Amino acid sequence: MTGKEFINSLANGKTDIIQVLLDILSETDSPYCLIGGLAVNAYTEPVVSLDLDIVAASDNIEGIRKAAIKNNLKVEEFEHSVNLNSDDSDLRIQLQTDSRYQKFLPAAQDKEVLGYRMMVARIEDVLQGKVWAYMDKERRKSKRQKDLADIFRIIEKFPYLKSSLPQDIQEKLDV
């Protein structure tokens, strides 16, 4: 079973929603990069997730939103994200609109993730995004715990990054 078949099977995918997303990003000529748990998977031992978090150039968000609707994706807008989903897949796509992530785009790297070629934020940026997510007290505690686990996964593989973490997170890693 290929990575694509695995994620689509896991997501009950009648439609390859990741390929739909990649086609939308290509058709709208949108610079983007993967962030979040699947980006962590690009650098470390993979963990299953049905969330696909990306950042796209802010100037392209409206075009992506329109193209998603045209491709029969449901679009929900929130304060810091545009969420895309389909009745044909359990995969949840979150297009991050928080401006802090825009600086991740220029250094993104082409990597294979689950059998797809995607632009992925560099590991230092993925870690920074996970730190921001973990430190966000408004996020559900269960989500924050997953962010902390992802931080652990990154530091296990790239121990030199530990010194870039806030002191309170470094202390949690030492437990």
Sequence and secondary structure as in RCSB ss.txt:
>XXXX:A:sequence
MTGKEFINSLANGKTDIIQVLLDILSETDSPYCLIGGLAVNAYTEPVVSLDLDIVAASDNIEGIRKAAIKNNLKV
EEFEHSVNLNSDDSDLRIQLQTDSRYQKFLPAAQDKEVLGYRMMVARIEDVLQGKVWAYMDKERRKSKRQKDLAD
IFRIIEKFPYLKSSLPQDIQEKLDV
>XXXX:A:secstr
  HHHHHHHHTT SS HHHHHHHHHHHTT  EEEEHHHHHHHHSS    SEEEEEE GGGHHHHHHHHHHTT EE
EE SSEEEEEETTEEEEEEEE  GGGGGGGGG EEEEETTEEEEE  HHHHHHHHHHHHH TTS HHHHHHHHHH
HHHHHHH GGGGGGS HHHHHHHT 
